[in-house]
Amino acid sequence: MSTANKMIGTVSANHSAIDVYLDTAAELSKVDRKNHHQASEKGVPLVYDLMITVSTPPTDSSTPIAKALLAAGTVFTASNNWQTRNAIRMAHFTRLDLRREAGVSKGAIGRYAKTMRMNLEYLMSDIAYVSQGAIPARDARYQRLYAWSDPDSVPSHSSTTAKFAGGVWDYTQLAQVETDDANAVSEYFLNVLGTHVGTPSTGYTSVSCVKAYNERRQTTLDDSTATAGGDTQFVDNDSPFFRVPQQDASEDAYVEITLDEQDNPPYDRTILGDAIKAQPCEYFQLTANSSQVSFRVQAPMGLVKFAFTDLFGTGYDVVDPGESAWTLAQDLFVEVECLGTYEM
């Protein structure tokens, strides 16, 4: 663990499926003892180039479970595209506007509050980030991945010394006036994806940047081509791509094609559509014969979600089928190395 930009975490679950969220910037800040940023001071999200290795402890090769599937997983990140970038930038400028209107000077801003910190989605924001002390509710369906100083000794996740203590990691909050009461104010956290939690009338507790960007962005939904255009010069060429139709009927048909063809984007642009979903970027399986897998992920803002399924308990009794398969929890070790960061 002395290597810079590298961490090892342990996942231990008594569930057959579990979602684990990683905030790379938060964990590397503890390990490297410096502040790693999710976004620049200008609000441009940083993409973390990560090499991730997931492994399980070896099993007894003499038992039938040795050939069984120990774990499977799908890795998700925010989409590395213009929409994610613009949404984070819009949140940044909204934050600056709020500070100016509130009369908060730059000198009053904390040293570590110059850049934004977000969760991937509202399910992640619902998991309290515990930077110090024991981690509660290790058996919860949704968990966070922390950097451990001794990951092999903490399958119960109850130790306070085997985990890097860290300091304070505050996530970015904004505030707005509730529409039903001009004197009532709600404070909410910013997430990259997902939907909002709350309503404008009663206030939000969690807001999706991408959804908010889609709601505010002006989009032309009607056909933008009103009349046919282009060069009407006749070209003497046998290629159908260059031959201009000379019959009136053909010209009329082409006008209709022009008005309807390629006038809409080749992606879903609905507010609650694909844009607010996490993007799967890797799938893997672990067995006793292949208990380690490595892959590379480009993670915007360093936020990664691991959806583990088919988790076998290492205490499974193959002799007595009536005994619980979850006598012991299945340990998964996640090694994360940051190869570098770059602006989206």
N, C-alpha and C positions, 0 to 999 in steps of 0.2 A: 504493500500500500504506500510505499514511499515514492512510487512513480507518479509524476505530475499528470494531471488530466486523466486519471484512471481511478475507478472505484469497483468494489465488489459488494453485491447485496445478496441477501438470502430471502427466498420466498418459501414459506412453510404454511401449508393450508390443510384443513380438515374438510375440504370441499372438493368435489369432482371438477368444478369449474371456478375460476377466480380471475378477476381483472386486477392488474397491478399497474399503477401509474408511476412514471419516472419523471422527475423534474431535474434534468441533468445539471442545469446551472446551479440549483440549490445544493445538490450533493457535492459537486466539484468545488463549490465555494468553501465547503467545510474541509474537504480533503486537502485542497491546495492553499487554504488560508488566504484567499483573496476573493473579491467579488466578481463572479462570473455573471455576465449579462444575458438576458433573453433577447433584448433589442438594444439598438444603439440609442444615444442621447437624442437623435433626430427621429426616433420612432421607427426605424427600419428593423424588421425582425432579423435575427441572426439564425442561420442554419447551422446546426451542429452535425459535423461529419463523424458518425459514431461507428466503431467496430464493437459489436456485441457478441458475447459468447454465453450460451445457456447450457448448463450441464446438470446432471443428476448424479448422486452417489452410485457406485456400482452395486449390483445385487448378486445374490448367491446363484452361480451359474447352474447349480444342481436342481433348482426349483423351476417349475413351469413358468413362474412369473418372469424368469430371466429373458424369455423371448416375447414377453407381452409389451404392449405400448405403455411406457411409463408416463409420458406426457406429450401433449401436442399444444401448439401455440400459434396465434396470429398476432403480428405486430402492426400497430397502427400509429400514424402520425397525422399532423395537419397537412393538407395538400400544399406542396411547394409551388404555388402559382401566384399570379397577379392578384387574385381575389383575396387570398390570405394576407398578402403584403399590404394591399390597399386598406383592408379592414383594420389591421394593426396600426397603420399610419393614421387612419381616421380617429381611432381611439386615442392616439398620442396627441393629436391636435385638439380633440375635444377636452382632453385633460389639461392642456395648456390654456384653453379658453376659460375653463372653469377656475383655474388658478388666477388668471388675470381678473376675472369678474369678482372673485373673492378677495382680491387685494393681497394675494400671497406673493411676496417678493422672492426672487431667486435665492437671495441670501437666507431666507427662512426655510428653504427646502433642505431636508436632511441629506447627508452625504451619499447615502445609499438609496435615495428616492428619486434620483435623476432619470432612471430608466424604469420601464414598466416590468412587472412580474405578473404572469397569468397562469391559470390552470388550463389544461387542454379542453375540458368540458365540465358541465356542472356536476357530474358524478364525481369528478376528481376534486372539485372545490368543496364538496360535501365531506371529504375526508380531511379531518384536521391534520395540519402539518405539525408533527411533533419533532422539533429540532433538538430537544434535550430530554433526557430521562427515558423511561420505558415506553414502548409503543403499545397503546391500548388496542384491544379487539383484533388480535392477529387472525382470528378465525372469520373475520368479516368477509363478505362477498367481494367488497372493493377495498383495495389496500394501496399503500404507497411503497415504493422501493427506496430503501435508505442505504447509505454507505456504511458498511460495518468494518470495524477495525479487526474483528475476529469473527468472520461470518460462519465458520464451521462449528462454533461453540454455542450458537444461540438459536437452536431450532424452535425454542419456545418464544423467542423474541421478548423475553421479560427482563433481560439483563440491561442494566443502565451503564455498564462499563465497556461492553463489547461493541458498542455503536459509537460512531463519531458524534460527539456532543453537539458541535455546531453552535451558532449564535441565534440571532433573530432573523427570520425570513418572512417578511411581510409581503402579502400579495396586494396588488394595486386595487384601490377602491375609488369609486366616484360617487357623487350624490346628485339627486334631482328632486324637484318639488313634485309632490303627488298631485294629479289633476283634480282630485275630489276635494283637496284641502290645500290652499295656497300656503298655509303655515306649517304643513307637515312635510317632512323631508325623509327620503329613504336613501340608504347607503347600499351600494351593491358592488360585488366583485366582478372583474372582467375575466371571461373565458374566451378562448380562441374559437371553439366550435360549439355545436349543440344549439339548444334553444334557450329562451329566457325563462327565469323563474320569477314569477310575480306578474303584476299588471301595471299599466300606467296609472290607473286610478288608486290602487292601494300601495304602489311602490314595488320596485324590484329588489331581489336579494342577489341575483346572479344574472349577468347579461352576456350574450354571445356576440363577440365582435363581428363575426362574419354575417350573422343574421341582421344585426343592427346596420351594418354597411349595406346589405341588400335592401333593407327597408328604407334607407335614406337615399340610396343611389337612384337617380333618374334614369329610367330605362324606357326606350321606345318599344312598345309592345305591338304596334300596328306595323304593316308593311311600309317600309321607308321609301320604296321606289314608286313614285307616282306616275312617271311616264317613261317610255322606252328611250334609251339614249345610245350613244356609240356612233361609230363612223359608218356612214351609209354608202361609202364608195364601193363600187363593184371591183372585186379582185379576181383576176383570171388565174385560178389555181384549182387543181383537181382535188385538193385536200378538203374534206368536209369541214375542217376547222377554219378554213379561210374563205370558203365559198359563201357568198351572201345570197340568200334566197331572192329570186327575182319575181316570184308570183305574189300577188297581193295576199292570197290565202296563207302562204307560208309566212309572210311578214306579220300578219295578224296573229298567227299562232305563236311566232317567236316573241311578240310583244307580251302575250300572256305568260310565256315561260319566263321572260325576263322579270316580270312583275312578281313572280312567285318563287323563282329559283334562288337559292342561297341568300335569302333575305333574313333568315333566322340563324342564330349561332348553333354550332353542333354540340352544344352541351346544355344541361338543364339549368335554367336561370330562375326557377321559382325560388321564393324566399325560404321556404321550408324544404327545399329539395336536396340535391347532392352536395351543395356547397357547404352545408353545416355539418356534414358527416366526416368522421375520421377516415383517412384513406389507408387501406391495408397495403403494407409494403413488404411483408415477409411472412412465410408460413413454414413451420418446422415440426418435426416429430422426434421424440427421444425414446430409445429402447435400451435394454441392457447391453445389446451388442453395438449400439451407436448412441452413447449417452451424452454426447457433446456436439453442439452445432454452433458455427460462427457465421455471422452475416454483417453486412454493412448497411447502415441506414442514414439517410439524409433527413434530419429531424428539425423542422422549423421551431425555433425558440427552445430547442432541446427537450421538447415534450414528447414522451413516448408512452404508448399503452400496450401492455402485454395481456392478451386474452388467453389464459391457460385453460385447457380442457383435458379430459381423460387422465386426471391426476391419480395415479395409483399410490396407495399407501405402502410404505416400505415395511410395515408390520403386517401385511396381508398373510393370513394363515391358509396355505393351499391344502392343508390336510383336513381341516375342519371347516367346511363351507358355511357352517352356521355362525362362525365367529365374525365379528365386525371387520370389514376391510380397512377400517380407519383407526386401528389400534395405535399406529404411529403415523405421523404426518409425512408426506412426501416432500423432501427438501429439494429445492431448485436453487442453483447458484447462478447469478447473473453478473457477468463481468462486463463493464462498460469502459471503453477507452475512447476519448475524444481525440480524433486525428487533426482537428482544426475547426474553425468557424469562418463563415463568410456571410456577407449581407445578402438577403434575398433580393 
